[in-house]
Amino acid sequence: MKTKINFSRIALLGAAGLVLLGMSSCLPLAAGAAVGYVAHDEGYRLRNPIKKVE
């Protein structure tokens, strides 16, 4: 049996792999930004050390 290699399928899988690798670095940054936004609403400000402002 011969298997036919489809170039468009290989290109599609390669592009999907690149997209997943690119998103893997964005998701932690987005999560950190969301946590920072919520913490800011709760009254925390960026200082050294981080503490809640009364």
N, C-alpha and C positions, 0 to 999 in steps of 0.2 A: 504494500500500500504506500502510495505517495501522499505526503501532506503538503498542502499548498500554503506557502507563507504569504500572508496578505500584508503588504506594506502599510496600508491605511490602519490596520489593526495594531501593528507595532507602533506606528506614530501616535495613535490614540492612547495606548497604554503608557508610552513614554511621556506624553504631555500630562496625563493624569498623575503619574508619579512625580513629575516636577511641581505640579500644583500642590500635591499633598506635602511635599517637602517644604515648599514656600509657606504654606499655611501653618506648618508646625512651629515656625518661629513667630508667627503673628499671634497665635492664640494665647500664649503666656503673657505677651505684652498687653493684649486686650483685657485679659483677666486682671492684671495688675492695675490697669487704668480704672477698671470698674470698681475694684476694692478701694482705690484711692479716692474715687468720687464719693463712694458711700461713707468712707471714714471722714471726709471733709464735711459732709452733711451732718455727721454725728458730733462734730465739734473738734475733731483732731486737726492739728496744723503741723506742717513739716518744720520741726525744730530739732535741735540736738540736745538731749534725747527726745524722741517723739513722745508727746504727752497730750492729754486732753486739756483744752483751754476752757476755763470756767466762765 
